[in-house]
């Protein structure tokens, strides 16, 4: 992904009304079955630390 146009995300998600700005976007999904790194231990934070539901 590239070209974050923060103002468009702000408008789409109505972030200014909540006093929040868009500063980053991240892709979520699953690894490819042949990903050579898939068997390494996972390091994950709890969802409560990562997400703010708007």
mmCIF entry with sequence, helices, sheets and N, C-alpha, C, O atoms, coordinates in Angstrom:
data_MODEL
# 
_entry.id   MODEL 
# 
_entity.id                         1 
_entity.type                       polymer 
_entity.pdbx_number_of_molecules   1 
# 
_entity_poly.entity_id                      1 
_entity_poly.type                           'polypeptide(L)' 
_entity_poly.nstd_linkage                   no 
_entity_poly.nstd_monomer                   no 
_entity_poly.pdbx_seq_one_letter_code       
;(UNK)(UNK)(UNK)(UNK)(UNK)(UNK)(UNK)(UNK)(UNK)(UNK)(UNK)(UNK)(UNK)(UNK)(UNK)(UNK)
(UNK)(UNK)(UNK)(UNK)(UNK)(UNK)(UNK)(UNK)(UNK)(UNK)(UNK)(UNK)(UNK)(UNK)(UNK)(UNK)
(UNK)(UNK)(UNK)(UNK)(UNK)(UNK)(UNK)(UNK)(UNK)(UNK)(UNK)(UNK)(UNK)(UNK)(UNK)(UNK)
(UNK)(UNK)(UNK)(UNK)(UNK)(UNK)
;
_entity_poly.pdbx_seq_one_letter_code_can   XXXXXXXXXXXXXXXXXXXXXXXXXXXXXXXXXXXXXXXXXXXXXXXXXXXXXX 
_entity_poly.pdbx_strand_id                 A 
# 
loop_
_entity_poly_seq.entity_id 
_entity_poly_seq.num 
_entity_poly_seq.mon_id 
_entity_poly_seq.hetero 
1 1  UNK n 
1 2  UNK n 
1 3  UNK n 
1 4  UNK n 
1 5  UNK n 
1 6  UNK n 
1 7  UNK n 
1 8  UNK n 
1 9  UNK n 
1 10 UNK n 
1 11 UNK n 
1 12 UNK n 
1 13 UNK n 
1 14 UNK n 
1 15 UNK n 
1 16 UNK n 
1 17 UNK n 
1 18 UNK n 
1 19 UNK n 
1 20 UNK n 
1 21 UNK n 
1 22 UNK n 
1 23 UNK n 
1 24 UNK n 
1 25 UNK n 
1 26 UNK n 
1 27 UNK n 
1 28 UNK n 
1 29 UNK n 
1 30 UNK n 
1 31 UNK n 
1 32 UNK n 
1 33 UNK n 
1 34 UNK n 
1 35 UNK n 
1 36 UNK n 
1 37 UNK n 
1 38 UNK n 
1 39 UNK n 
1 40 UNK n 
1 41 UNK n 
1 42 UNK n 
1 43 UNK n 
1 44 UNK n 
1 45 UNK n 
1 46 UNK n 
1 47 UNK n 
1 48 UNK n 
1 49 UNK n 
1 50 UNK n 
1 51 UNK n 
1 52 UNK n 
1 53 UNK n 
1 54 UNK n 
# 
_struct_asym.id          A 
_struct_asym.entity_id   1 
# 
loop_
_struct_conf.conf_type_id 
_struct_conf.id 
_struct_conf.pdbx_PDB_helix_id 
_struct_conf.beg_label_comp_id 
_struct_conf.beg_label_asym_id 
_struct_conf.beg_label_seq_id 
_struct_conf.pdbx_beg_PDB_ins_code 
_struct_conf.end_label_comp_id 
_struct_conf.end_label_asym_id 
_struct_conf.end_label_seq_id 
_struct_conf.pdbx_end_PDB_ins_code 
_struct_conf.beg_auth_comp_id 
_struct_conf.beg_auth_asym_id 
_struct_conf.beg_auth_seq_id 
_struct_conf.end_auth_comp_id 
_struct_conf.end_auth_asym_id 
_struct_conf.end_auth_seq_id 
_struct_conf.pdbx_PDB_helix_class 
_struct_conf.details 
_struct_conf.pdbx_PDB_helix_length 
HELX_P HELX_P1 AA1 UNK A 6  ? UNK A 13 ? UNK A 6  UNK A 13 1 ? 8 
HELX_P HELX_P2 AA2 UNK A 16 ? UNK A 18 ? UNK A 16 UNK A 18 5 ? 3 
HELX_P HELX_P3 AA3 UNK A 47 ? UNK A 50 ? UNK A 47 UNK A 50 1 ? 4 
# 
_struct_conf_type.id          HELX_P 
_struct_conf_type.criteria    ? 
_struct_conf_type.reference   ? 
# 
loop_
_atom_site.group_PDB 
_atom_site.id 
_atom_site.type_symbol 
_atom_site.label_atom_id 
_atom_site.label_alt_id 
_atom_site.label_comp_id 
_atom_site.label_asym_id 
_atom_site.label_entity_id 
_atom_site.label_seq_id 
_atom_site.pdbx_PDB_ins_code 
_atom_site.Cartn_x 
_atom_site.Cartn_y 
_atom_site.Cartn_z 
_atom_site.occupancy 
_atom_site.B_iso_or_equiv 
_atom_site.pdbx_formal_charge 
_atom_site.auth_seq_id 
_atom_site.auth_comp_id 
_atom_site.auth_asym_id 
_atom_site.auth_atom_id 
_atom_site.pdbx_PDB_model_num 
ATOM 1   N N  . UNK A 1 1  ? 0.849   -1.170  0.000  1.00 0.00 ? 1  UNK A N  1 
ATOM 2   C CA . UNK A 1 1  ? 0.000   0.000   0.000  1.00 0.00 ? 1  UNK A CA 1 
ATOM 3   C C  . UNK A 1 1  ? 0.889   1.226   0.000  1.00 0.00 ? 1  UNK A C  1 
ATOM 4   O O  . UNK A 1 1  ? 1.994   1.220   0.543  1.00 0.00 ? 1  UNK A O  1 
ATOM 5   N N  . UNK A 1 2  ? 0.397   2.241   -0.601 1.00 0.00 ? 2  UNK A N  1 
ATOM 6   C CA . UNK A 1 2  ? 1.136   3.491   -0.627 1.00 0.00 ? 2  UNK A CA 1 
ATOM 7   C C  . UNK A 1 2  ? 0.163   4.643   -0.772 1.00 0.00 ? 2  UNK A C  1 
ATOM 8   O O  . UNK A 1 2  ? -1.032  4.446   -0.990 1.00 0.00 ? 2  UNK A O  1 
ATOM 9   N N  . UNK A 1 3  ? 0.680   5.814   -0.651 1.00 0.00 ? 3  UNK A N  1 
ATOM 10  C CA . UNK A 1 3  ? -0.085  7.044   -0.892 1.00 0.00 ? 3  UNK A CA 1 
ATOM 11  C C  . UNK A 1 3  ? -1.265  7.209   0.060  1.00 0.00 ? 3  UNK A C  1 
ATOM 12  O O  . UNK A 1 3  ? -2.409  7.329   -0.378 1.00 0.00 ? 3  UNK A O  1 
ATOM 13  N N  . UNK A 1 4  ? -0.992  7.215   1.341  1.00 0.00 ? 4  UNK A N  1 
ATOM 14  C CA . UNK A 1 4  ? -2.024  7.518   2.318  1.00 0.00 ? 4  UNK A CA 1 
ATOM 15  C C  . UNK A 1 4  ? -2.435  8.976   2.141  1.00 0.00 ? 4  UNK A C  1 
ATOM 16  O O  . UNK A 1 4  ? -1.615  9.879   2.308  1.00 0.00 ? 4  UNK A O  1 
ATOM 17  N N  . UNK A 1 5  ? -3.671  9.202   1.811  1.00 0.00 ? 5  UNK A N  1 
ATOM 18  C CA . UNK A 1 5  ? -4.224  10.560  1.751  1.00 0.00 ? 5  UNK A CA 1 
ATOM 19  C C  . UNK A 1 5  ? -5.076  10.698  3.004  1.00 0.00 ? 5  UNK A C  1 
ATOM 20  O O  . UNK A 1 5  ? -6.274  10.415  3.005  1.00 0.00 ? 5  UNK A O  1 
ATOM 21  N N  . UNK A 1 6  ? -4.421  11.142  4.067  1.00 0.00 ? 6  UNK A N  1 
ATOM 22  C CA . UNK A 1 6  ? -5.042  11.160  5.387  1.00 0.00 ? 6  UNK A CA 1 
ATOM 23  C C  . UNK A 1 6  ? -6.367  11.906  5.400  1.00 0.00 ? 6  UNK A C  1 
ATOM 24  O O  . UNK A 1 6  ? -7.314  11.475  6.058  1.00 0.00 ? 6  UNK A O  1 
ATOM 25  N N  . UNK A 1 7  ? -6.444  13.010  4.687  1.00 0.00 ? 7  UNK A N  1 
ATOM 26  C CA . UNK A 1 7  ? -7.679  13.799  4.704  1.00 0.00 ? 7  UNK A CA 1 
ATOM 27  C C  . UNK A 1 7  ? -8.867  13.004  4.178  1.00 0.00 ? 7  UNK A C  1 
ATOM 28  O O  . UNK A 1 7  ? -9.992  13.183  4.644  1.00 0.00 ? 7  UNK A O  1 
ATOM 29  N N  . UNK A 1 8  ? -8.620  12.126  3.208  1.00 0.00 ? 8  UNK A N  1 
ATOM 30  C CA . UNK A 1 8  ? -9.712  11.312  2.671  1.00 0.00 ? 8  UNK A CA 1 
ATOM 31  C C  . UNK A 1 8  ? -10.149 10.243  3.670  1.00 0.00 ? 8  UNK A C  1 
ATOM 32  O O  . UNK A 1 8  ? -11.341 9.967   3.804  1.00 0.00 ? 8  UNK A O  1 
ATOM 33  N N  . UNK A 1 9  ? -9.189  9.643   4.370  1.00 0.00 ? 9  UNK A N  1 
ATOM 34  C CA . UNK A 1 9  ? -9.543  8.676   5.419  1.00 0.00 ? 9  UNK A CA 1 
ATOM 35  C C  . UNK A 1 9  ? -10.278 9.377   6.551  1.00 0.00 ? 9  UNK A C  1 
ATOM 36  O O  . UNK A 1 9  ? -11.261 8.858   7.079  1.00 0.00 ? 9  UNK A O  1 
ATOM 37  N N  . UNK A 1 10 ? -9.793  10.570  6.924  1.00 0.00 ? 10 UNK A N  1 
ATOM 38  C CA . UNK A 1 10 ? -10.455 11.332  7.981  1.00 0.00 ? 10 UNK A CA 1 
ATOM 39  C C  . UNK A 1 10 ? -11.917 11.569  7.633  1.00 0.00 ? 10 UNK A C  1 
ATOM 40  O O  . UNK A 1 10 ? -12.803 11.382  8.466  1.00 0.00 ? 10 UNK A O  1 
ATOM 41  N N  . UNK A 1 11 ? -12.158 11.980  6.397  1.00 0.00 ? 11 UNK A N  1 
ATOM 42  C CA . UNK A 1 11 ? -13.532 12.268  5.963  1.00 0.00 ? 11 UNK A CA 1 
ATOM 43  C C  . UNK A 1 11 ? -14.371 11.002  5.924  1.00 0.00 ? 11 UNK A C  1 
ATOM 44  O O  . UNK A 1 11 ? -15.502 10.984  6.410  1.00 0.00 ? 11 UNK A O  1 
ATOM 45  N N  . UNK A 1 12 ? -13.821 9.946   5.347  1.00 0.00 ? 12 UNK A N  1 
ATOM 46  C CA . UNK A 1 12 ? -14.557 8.689   5.206  1.00 0.00 ? 12 UNK A CA 1 
ATOM 47  C C  . UNK A 1 12 ? -14.954 8.105   6.560  1.00 0.00 ? 12 UNK A C  1 
ATOM 48  O O  . UNK A 1 12 ? -16.065 7.600   6.721  1.00 0.00 ? 12 UNK A O  1 
ATOM 49  N N  . UNK A 1 13 ? -14.052 8.174   7.524  1.00 0.00 ? 13 UNK A N  1 
ATOM 50  C CA . UNK A 1 13 ? -14.305 7.583   8.835  1.00 0.00 ? 13 UNK A CA 1 
ATOM 51  C C  . UNK A 1 13 ? -14.818 8.588   9.869  1.00 0.00 ? 13 UNK A C  1 
ATOM 52  O O  . UNK A 1 13 ? -15.005 8.244   11.036 1.00 0.00 ? 13 UNK A O  1 
ATOM 53  N N  . UNK A 1 14 ? -15.044 9.822   9.436  1.00 0.00 ? 14 UNK A N  1 
ATOM 54  C CA . UNK A 1 14 ? -15.533 10.896  10.307 1.00 0.00 ? 14 UNK A CA 1 
ATOM 55  C C  . UNK A 1 14 ? -14.642 11.050  11.548 1.00 0.00 ? 14 UNK A C  1 
ATOM 56  O O  . UNK A 1 14 ? -15.132 11.200  12.667 1.00 0.00 ? 14 UNK A O  1 
ATOM 57  N N  . UNK A 1 15 ? -13.335 11.009  11.322 1.00 0.00 ? 15 UNK A N  1 
ATOM 58  C CA . UNK A 1 15 ? -12.396 11.067  12.430 1.00 0.00 ? 15 UNK A CA 1 
ATOM 59  C C  . UNK A 1 15 ? -12.317 12.436  13.106 1.00 0.00 ? 15 UNK A C  1 
ATOM 60  O O  . UNK A 1 15 ? -12.168 12.475  14.328 1.00 0.00 ? 15 UNK A O  1 
ATOM 61  N N  . UNK A 1 16 ? -12.406 13.559  12.392 1.00 0.00 ? 16 UNK A N  1 
ATOM 62  C CA . UNK A 1 16 ? -12.317 14.850  13.083 1.00 0.00 ? 16 UNK A CA 1 
ATOM 63  C C  . UNK A 1 16 ? -13.392 15.027  14.156 1.00 0.00 ? 16 UNK A C  1 
ATOM 64  O O  . UNK A 1 16 ? -13.152 15.687  15.167 1.00 0.00 ? 16 UNK A O  1 
ATOM 65  N N  . UNK A 1 17 ? -14.565 14.450  13.946 1.00 0.00 ? 17 UNK A N  1 
ATOM 66  C CA . UNK A 1 17 ? -15.638 14.559  14.934 1.00 0.00 ? 17 UNK A CA 1 
ATOM 67  C C  . UNK A 1 17 ? -15.259 13.872  16.249 1.00 0.00 ? 17 UNK A C  1 
ATOM 68  O O  . UNK A 1 17 ? -15.814 14.174  17.306 1.00 0.00 ? 17 UNK A O  1 
ATOM 69  N N  . UNK A 1 18 ? -14.305 12.946  16.161 1.00 0.00 ? 18 UNK A N  1 
ATOM 70  C CA . UNK A 1 18 ? -13.862 12.220  17.350 1.00 0.00 ? 18 UNK A CA 1 
ATOM 71  C C  . UNK A 1 18 ? -12.516 12.740  17.858 1.00 0.00 ? 18 UNK A C  1 
ATOM 72  O O  . UNK A 1 18 ? -11.943 12.196  18.802 1.00 0.00 ? 18 UNK A O  1 
ATOM 73  N N  . UNK A 1 19 ? -12.019 13.805  17.215 1.00 0.00 ? 19 UNK A N  1 
ATOM 74  C CA . UNK A 1 19 ? -10.734 14.367  17.607 1.00 0.00 ? 19 UNK A CA 1 
ATOM 75  C C  . UNK A 1 19 ? -9.554  13.498  17.231 1.00 0.00 ? 19 UNK A C  1 
ATOM 76  O O  . UNK A 1 19 ? -8.514  13.533  17.889 1.00 0.00 ? 19 UNK A O  1 
ATOM 77  N N  . UNK A 1 20 ? -9.714  12.708  16.161 1.00 0.00 ? 20 UNK A N  1 
ATOM 78  C CA . UNK A 1 20 ? -8.663  11.784  15.748 1.00 0.00 ? 20 UNK A CA 1 
ATOM 79  C C  . UNK A 1 20 ? -8.219  12.073  14.319 1.00 0.00 ? 20 UNK A C  1 
ATOM 80  O O  . UNK A 1 20 ? -9.041  12.473  13.494 1.00 0.00 ? 20 UNK A O  1 
ATOM 81  N N  . UNK A 1 21 ? -6.928  11.878  14.004 1.00 0.00 ? 21 UNK A N  1 
ATOM 82  C CA . UNK A 1 21 ? -6.455  11.971  12.629 1.00 0.00 ? 21 UNK A CA 1 
ATOM 83  C C  . UNK A 1 21 ? -6.013  10.593  12.126 1.00 0.00 ? 21 UNK A C  1 
ATOM 84  O O  . UNK A 1 21 ? -5.613  9.741   12.919 1.00 0.00 ? 21 UNK A O  1 
ATOM 85  N N  . UNK A 1 22 ? -6.084  10.380  10.827 1.00 0.00 ? 22 UNK A N  1 
ATOM 86  C CA . UNK A 1 22 ? -5.513  9.177   10.226 1.00 0.00 ? 22 UNK A CA 1 
ATOM 87  C C  . UNK A 1 22 ? -4.017  9.423   10.059 1.00 0.00 ? 22 UNK A C  1 
ATOM 88  O O  . UNK A 1 22 ? -3.619  10.443  9.497  1.00 0.00 ? 22 UNK A O  1 
ATOM 89  N N  . UNK A 1 23 ? -3.186  8.500   10.541 1.00 0.00 ? 23 UNK A N  1 
ATOM 90  C CA . UNK A 1 23 ? -1.743  8.676   10.425 1.00 0.00 ? 23 UNK A CA 1 
ATOM 91  C C  . UNK A 1 23 ? -1.046  7.469   9.789  1.00 0.00 ? 23 UNK A C  1 
ATOM 92  O O  . UNK A 1 23 ? 0.097   7.573   9.344  1.00 0.00 ? 23 UNK A O  1 
ATOM 93  N N  . UNK A 1 24 ? -1.728  6.339   9.749  1.00 0.00 ? 24 UNK A N  1 
ATOM 94  C CA . UNK A 1 24 ? -1.118  5.144   9.177  1.00 0.00 ? 24 UNK A CA 1 
ATOM 95  C C  . UNK A 1 24 ? -2.219  4.201   8.710  1.00 0.00 ? 24 UNK A C  1 
ATOM 96  O O  . UNK A 1 24 ? -3.319  4.201   9.263  1.00 0.00 ? 24 UNK A O  1 
ATOM 97  N N  . UNK A 1 25 ? -1.923  3.399   7.694  1.00 0.00 ? 25 UNK A N  1 
ATOM 98  C CA . UNK A 1 25 ? -2.827  2.331   7.275  1.00 0.00 ? 25 UNK A CA 1 
ATOM 99  C C  . UNK A 1 25 ? -2.039  1.026   7.323  1.00 0.00 ? 25 UNK A C  1 
ATOM 100 O O  . UNK A 1 25 ? -0.826  1.022   7.116  1.00 0.00 ? 25 UNK A O  1 
ATOM 101 N N  . UNK A 1 26 ? -2.713  -0.057  7.590  1.00 0.00 ? 26 UNK A N  1 
ATOM 102 C CA . UNK A 1 26 ? -2.045  -1.349  7.700  1.00 0.00 ? 26 UNK A CA 1 
ATOM 103 C C  . UNK A 1 26 ? -2.905  -2.425  7.064  1.00 0.00 ? 26 UNK A C  1 
ATOM 104 O O  . UNK A 1 26 ? -4.127  -2.437  7.212  1.00 0.00 ? 26 UNK A O  1 
ATOM 105 N N  . UNK A 1 27 ? -2.255  -3.312  6.364  1.00 0.00 ? 27 UNK A N  1 
ATOM 106 C CA . UNK A 1 27 ? -2.947  -4.453  5.767  1.00 0.00 ? 27 UNK A CA 1 
ATOM 107 C C  . UNK A 1 27 ? -3.074  -5.584  6.773  1.00 0.00 ? 27 UNK A C  1 
ATOM 108 O O  . UNK A 1 27 ? -2.141  -5.853  7.530  1.00 0.00 ? 27 UNK A O  1 
ATOM 109 N N  . UNK A 1 28 ? -4.212  -6.241  6.785  1.00 0.00 ? 28 UNK A N  1 
ATOM 110 C CA . UNK A 1 28 ? -4.452  -7.370  7.673  1.00 0.00 ? 28 UNK A CA 1 
ATOM 111 C C  . UNK A 1 28 ? -4.824  -8.575  6.830  1.00 0.00 ? 28 UNK A C  1 
ATOM 112 O O  . UNK A 1 28 ? -5.457  -8.429  5.784  1.00 0.00 ? 28 UNK A O  1 
ATOM 113 N N  . UNK A 1 29 ? -4.443  -9.742  7.263  1.00 0.00 ? 29 UNK A N  1 
ATOM 114 C CA . UNK A 1 29 ? -4.808  -10.926 6.509  1.00 0.00 ? 29 UNK A CA 1 
ATOM 115 C C  . UNK A 1 29 ? -4.038  -12.142 6.988  1.00 0.00 ? 29 UNK A C  1 
ATOM 116 O O  . UNK A 1 29 ? -3.577  -12.195 8.128  1.00 0.00 ? 29 UNK A O  1 
ATOM 117 N N  . UNK A 1 30 ? -3.907  -13.111 6.104  1.00 0.00 ? 30 UNK A N  1 
ATOM 118 C CA . UNK A 1 30 ? -3.250  -14.366 6.417  1.00 0.00 ? 30 UNK A CA 1 
ATOM 119 C C  . UNK A 1 30 ? -1.991  -14.519 5.579  1.00 0.00 ? 30 UNK A C  1 
ATOM 120 O O  . UNK A 1 30 ? -1.898  -13.976 4.478  1.00 0.00 ? 30 UNK A O  1 
ATOM 121 N N  . UNK A 1 31 ? -1.032  -15.255 6.101  1.00 0.00 ? 31 UNK A N  1 
ATOM 122 C CA . UNK A 1 31 ? 0.199   -15.521 5.354  1.00 0.00 ? 31 UNK A CA 1 
ATOM 123 C C  . UNK A 1 31 ? -0.056  -16.538 4.251  1.00 0.00 ? 31 UNK A C  1 
ATOM 124 O O  . UNK A 1 31 ? -0.966  -17.363 4.335  1.00 0.00 ? 31 UNK A O  1 
ATOM 125 N N  . UNK A 1 32 ? 0.752   -16.456 3.240  1.00 0.00 ? 32 UNK A N  1 
ATOM 126 C CA . UNK A 1 32 ? 0.708   -17.452 2.171  1.00 0.00 ? 32 UNK A CA 1 
ATOM 127 C C  . UNK A 1 32 ? 1.199   -18.783 2.751  1.00 0.00 ? 32 UNK A C  1 
ATOM 128 O O  . UNK A 1 32 ? 2.121   -18.790 3.566  1.00 0.00 ? 32 UNK A O  1 
ATOM 129 N N  . UNK A 1 33 ? 0.602   -19.903 2.349  1.00 0.00 ? 33 UNK A N  1 
ATOM 130 C CA . UNK A 1 33 ? 0.992   -21.203 2.917  1.00 0.00 ? 33 UNK A CA 1 
ATOM 131 C C  . UNK A 1 33 ? 2.477   -21.534 2.739  1.00 0.00 ? 33 UNK A C  1 
ATOM 132 O O  . UNK A 1 33 ? 3.032   -22.287 3.540  1.00 0.00 ? 33 UNK A O  1 
ATOM 133 N N  . UNK A 1 34 ? 3.125   -20.993 1.718  1.00 0.00 ? 34 UNK A N  1 
ATOM 134 C CA . UNK A 1 34 ? 4.549   -21.282 1.496  1.00 0.00 ? 34 UNK A CA 1 
ATOM 135 C C  . UNK A 1 34 ? 5.458   -20.178 2.037  1.00 0.00 ? 34 UNK A C  1 
ATOM 136 O O  . UNK A 1 34 ? 6.634   -20.124 1.678  1.00 0.00 ? 34 UNK A O  1 
ATOM 137 N N  . UNK A 1 35 ? 4.945   -19.311 2.880  1.00 0.00 ? 35 UNK A N  1 
ATOM 138 C CA . UNK A 1 35 ? 5.760   -18.248 3.475  1.00 0.00 ? 35 UNK A CA 1 
ATOM 139 C C  . UNK A 1 35 ? 6.836   -18.893 4.335  1.00 0.00 ? 35 UNK A C  1 
ATOM 140 O O  . UNK A 1 35 ? 6.507   -19.616 5.275  1.00 0.00 ? 35 UNK A O  1 
ATOM 141 N N  . UNK A 1 36 ? 8.124   -18.655 4.041  1.00 0.00 ? 36 UNK A N  1 
ATOM 142 C CA . UNK A 1 36 ? 9.189   -19.311 4.811  1.00 0.00 ? 36 UNK A CA 1 
ATOM 143 C C  . UNK A 1 36 ? 9.246   -18.870 6.280  1.00 0.00 ? 36 UNK A C  1 
ATOM 144 O O  . UNK A 1 36 ? 9.890   -19.533 7.093  1.00 0.00 ? 36 UNK A O  1 
ATOM 145 N N  . UNK A 1 37 ? 8.594   -17.781 6.624  1.00 0.00 ? 37 UNK A N  1 
ATOM 146 C CA . UNK A 1 37 ? 8.622   -17.294 7.999  1.00 0.00 ? 37 UNK A CA 1 
ATOM 147 C C  . UNK A 1 37 ? 7.414   -17.747 8.816  1.00 0.00 ? 37 UNK A C  1 
ATOM 148 O O  . UNK A 1 37 ? 7.298   -17.404 9.992  1.00 0.00 ? 37 UNK A O  1 
ATOM 149 N N  . UNK A 1 38 ? 6.524   -18.507 8.206  1.00 0.00 ? 38 UNK A N  1 
ATOM 150 C CA . UNK A 1 38 ? 5.267   -18.827 8.873  1.00 0.00 ? 38 UNK A CA 1 
ATOM 151 C C  . UNK A 1 38 ? 5.423   -19.696 10.115 1.00 0.00 ? 38 UNK A C  1 
ATOM 152 O O  . UNK A 1 38 ? 4.517   -19.725 10.948 1.00 0.00 ? 38 UNK A O  1 
ATOM 153 N N  . UNK A 1 39 ? 6.523   -20.395 10.265 1.00 0.00 ? 39 UNK A N  1 
ATOM 154 C CA . UNK A 1 39 ? 6.669   -21.301 11.404 1.00 0.00 ? 39 UNK A CA 1 
ATOM 155 C C  . UNK A 1 39 ? 7.425   -20.675 12.576 1.00 0.00 ? 39 UNK A C  1 
ATOM 156 O O  . UNK A 1 39 ? 7.604   -21.319 13.610 1.00 0.00 ? 39 UNK A O  1 
ATOM 157 N N  . UNK A 1 40 ? 7.865   -19.443 12.426 1.00 0.00 ? 40 UNK A N  1 
ATOM 158 C CA . UNK A 1 40 ? 8.501   -18.754 13.545 1.00 0.00 ? 40 UNK A CA 1 
ATOM 159 C C  . UNK A 1 40 ? 7.438   -18.388 14.573 1.00 0.00 ? 40 UNK A C  1 
ATOM 160 O O  . UNK A 1 40 ? 6.271   -18.211 14.223 1.00 0.00 ? 40 UNK A O  1 
ATOM 161 N N  . UNK A 1 41 ? 7.833   -18.273 15.834 1.00 0.00 ? 41 UNK A N  1 
ATOM 162 C CA . UNK A 1 41 ? 6.855   -17.896 16.868 1.00 0.00 ? 41 UNK A CA 1 
ATOM 163 C C  . UNK A 1 41 ? 6.225   -16.534 16.562 1.00 0.00 ? 41 UNK A C  1 
ATOM 164 O O  . UNK A 1 41 ? 6.898   -15.622 16.083 1.00 0.00 ? 41 UNK A O  1 
ATOM 165 N N  . UNK A 1 42 ? 4.960   -16.413 16.838 1.00 0.00 ? 42 UNK A N  1 
ATOM 166 C CA . UNK A 1 42 ? 4.225   -15.172 16.603 1.00 0.00 ? 42 UNK A CA 1 
ATOM 167 C C  . UNK A 1 42 ? 4.421   -14.237 17.790 1.00 0.00 ? 42 UNK A C  1 
ATOM 168 O O  . UNK A 1 42 ? 4.488   -14.678 18.937 1.00 0.00 ? 42 UNK A O  1 
ATOM 169 N N  . UNK A 1 43 ? 4.511   -12.964 17.505 1.00 0.00 ? 43 UNK A N  1 
ATOM 170 C CA . UNK A 1 43 ? 4.575   -11.944 18.544 1.00 0.00 ? 43 UNK A CA 1 
ATOM 171 C C  . UNK A 1 43 ? 3.386   -11.031 18.292 1.00 0.00 ? 43 UNK A C  1 
ATOM 172 O O  . UNK A 1 43 ? 3.367   -10.268 17.327 1.00 0.00 ? 43 UNK A O  1 
ATOM 173 N N  . UNK A 1 44 ? 2.410   -11.117 19.158 1.00 0.00 ? 44 UNK A N  1 
ATOM 174 C CA . UNK A 1 44 ? 1.181   -10.359 18.942 1.00 0.00 ? 44 UNK A CA 1 
ATOM 175 C C  . UNK A 1 44 ? 0.777   -9.633  20.207 1.00 0.00 ? 44 UNK A C  1 
ATOM 176 O O  . UNK A 1 44 ? 0.933   -10.141 21.317 1.00 0.00 ? 44 UNK A O  1 
ATOM 177 N N  . UNK A 1 45 ? 0.261   -8.446  20.016 1.00 0.00 ? 45 UNK A N  1 
ATOM 178 C CA . UNK A 1 45 ? -0.303  -7.686  21.125 1.00 0.00 ? 45 UNK A CA 1 
ATOM 179 C C  . UNK A 1 45 ? -1.802  -7.958  21.152 1.00 0.00 ? 45 UNK A C  1 
ATOM 180 O O  . UNK A 1 45 ? -2.379  -8.310  20.123 1.00 0.00 ? 45 UNK A O  1 
ATOM 181 N N  . UNK A 1 46 ? -2.436  -7.803  22.296 1.00 0.00 ? 46 UNK A N  1 
ATOM 182 C CA . UNK A 1 46 ? -3.879  -7.996  22.363 1.00 0.00 ? 46 UNK A CA 1 
ATOM 183 C C  . UNK A 1 46 ? -4.606  -6.965  21.497 1.00 0.00 ? 46 UNK A C  1 
ATOM 184 O O  . UNK A 1 46 ? -4.151  -5.829  21.370 1.00 0.00 ? 46 UNK A O  1 
ATOM 185 N N  . UNK A 1 47 ? -5.701  -7.350  20.917 1.00 0.00 ? 47 UNK A N  1 
ATOM 186 C CA . UNK A 1 47 ? -6.487  -6.453  20.063 1.00 0.00 ? 47 UNK A CA 1 
ATOM 187 C C  . UNK A 1 47 ? -6.892  -5.194  20.795 1.00 0.00 ? 47 UNK A C  1 
ATOM 188 O O  . UNK A 1 47 ? -7.024  -4.138  20.176 1.00 0.00 ? 47 UNK A O  1 
ATOM 189 N N  . UNK A 1 48 ? -7.093  -5.279  22.100 1.00 0.00 ? 48 UNK A N  1 
ATOM 190 C CA . UNK A 1 48 ? -7.493  -4.100  22.870 1.00 0.00 ? 48 UNK A CA 1 
ATOM 191 C C  . UNK A 1 48 ? -6.416  -3.028  22.872 1.00 0.00 ? 48 UNK A C  1 
ATOM 192 O O  . UNK A 1 48 ? -6.724  -1.850  23.050 1.00 0.00 ? 48 UNK A O  1 
ATOM 193 N N  . UNK A 1 49 ? -5.155  -3.412  22.677 1.00 0.00 ? 49 UNK A N  1 
ATOM 194 C CA . UNK A 1 49 ? -4.063  -2.440  22.600 1.00 0.00 ? 49 UNK A CA 1 
ATOM 195 C C  . UNK A 1 49 ? -3.883  -1.869  21.196 1.00 0.00 ? 49 UNK A C  1 
ATOM 196 O O  . UNK A 1 49 ? -3.286  -0.806  21.028 1.00 0.00 ? 49 UNK A O  1 
ATOM 197 N N  . UNK A 1 50 ? -4.393  -2.567  20.199 1.00 0.00 ? 50 UNK A N  1 
ATOM 198 C CA . UNK A 1 50 ? -4.126  -2.185  18.817 1.00 0.00 ? 50 UNK A CA 1 
ATOM 199 C C  . UNK A 1 50 ? -5.254  -1.405  18.151 1.00 0.00 ? 50 UNK A C  1 
ATOM 200 O O  . UNK A 1 50 ? -4.989  -0.589  17.268 1.00 0.00 ? 50 UNK A O  1 
ATOM 201 N N  . UNK A 1 51 ? -6.483  -1.630  18.542 1.00 0.00 ? 51 UNK A N  1 
ATOM 202 C CA . UNK A 1 51 ? -7.603  -1.091  17.786 1.00 0.00 ? 51 UNK A CA 1 
ATOM 203 C C  . UNK A 1 51 ? -8.502  -0.199  18.615 1.00 0.00 ? 51 UNK A C  1 
ATOM 204 O O  . UNK A 1 51 ? -8.756  -0.460  19.791 1.00 0.00 ? 51 UNK A O  1 
ATOM 205 N N  . UNK A 1 52 ? -8.971  0.842   17.988 1.00 0.00 ? 52 UNK A N  1 
ATOM 206 C CA . UNK A 1 52 ? -9.986  1.720   18.548 1.00 0.00 ? 52 UNK A CA 1 
ATOM 207 C C  . UNK A 1 52 ? -11.194 1.603   17.636 1.00 0.00 ? 52 UNK A C  1 
ATOM 208 O O  . UNK A 1 52 ? -11.109 1.958   16.460 1.00 0.00 ? 52 UNK A O  1 
ATOM 209 N N  . UNK A 1 53 ? -12.304 1.118   18.142 1.00 0.00 ? 53 UNK A N  1 
ATOM 210 C CA . UNK A 1 53 ? -13.490 0.938   17.321 1.00 0.00 ? 53 UNK A CA 1 
ATOM 211 C C  . UNK A 1 53 ? -14.194 2.271   17.145 1.00 0.00 ? 53 UNK A C  1 
ATOM 212 O O  . UNK A 1 53 ? -14.574 2.929   18.114 1.00 0.00 ? 53 UNK A O  1 
ATOM 213 N N  . UNK A 1 54 ? -14.359 2.657   15.878 1.00 0.00 ? 54 UNK A N  1 
ATOM 214 C CA . UNK A 1 54 ? -15.030 3.933   15.559 1.00 0.00 ? 54 UNK A CA 1 
ATOM 215 C C  . UNK A 1 54 ? -16.362 3.699   14.908 1.00 0.00 ? 54 UNK A C  1 
ATOM 216 O O  . UNK A 1 54 ? -17.062 4.655   14.573 1.00 0.00 ? 54 UNK A O  1 
# 
